[in-house]
């Protein structure tokens, strides 16, 4: 029996991990913006709610 050790080629490099993180963040932002375009009431709620809270609690 032999054991396999993880070589440096098997694991992604630090820059690749940053690239994947950035790419995943862009995908999530795109999905969120698409959802706001499909359901505009979400956008109204997200933008007006903080303003209303500031006006009520100020």
LINQUIVEN-V173868 format. One record per residue. N is the residue number from 1. RES is the residue in one small letter. D_CENTER is the distance of its C-alpha to the mean C-alpha in whole Angstrom. Layout:
n=N res=RES d_center=D_CENTER
n=N res=RES d_center=D_CENTER
This chain:
n=1 res=x d_center=43
n=2 res=x d_center=41
n=3 res=x d_center=38
n=4 res=x d_center=35
n=5 res=x d_center=33
n=6 res=x d_center=30
n=7 res=x d_center=30
n=8 res=x d_center=28
n=9 res=x d_center=28
n=10 res=x d_center=26
n=11 res=x d_center=23
n=12 res=x d_center=21
n=13 res=x d_center=21
n=14 res=x d_center=19
n=15 res=x d_center=18
n=16 res=x d_center=17
n=17 res=x d_center=15
n=18 res=x d_center=13
n=19 res=x d_center=13
n=20 res=x d_center=11
n=21 res=x d_center=9
n=22 res=x d_center=9
n=23 res=x d_center=9
n=24 res=x d_center=6
n=25 res=x d_center=4
n=26 res=x d_center=7
n=27 res=x d_center=7
n=28 res=x d_center=4
n=29 res=x d_center=6
n=30 res=x d_center=9
n=31 res=x d_center=9
n=32 res=x d_center=9
n=33 res=x d_center=11
n=34 res=x d_center=13
n=35 res=x d_center=14
n=36 res=x d_center=15
n=37 res=x d_center=17
n=38 res=x d_center=19
n=39 res=x d_center=19
n=40 res=x d_center=20
n=41 res=x d_center=21
n=42 res=x d_center=18
n=43 res=x d_center=17
n=44 res=x d_center=21
n=45 res=x d_center=20
n=46 res=x d_center=17
n=47 res=x d_center=19
n=48 res=x d_center=22
n=49 res=x d_center=22
n=50 res=x d_center=21
n=51 res=x d_center=24
n=52 res=x d_center=26
n=53 res=x d_center=26
n=54 res=x d_center=27
n=55 res=x d_center=30
n=56 res=x d_center=31
n=57 res=x d_center=30
n=58 res=x d_center=32
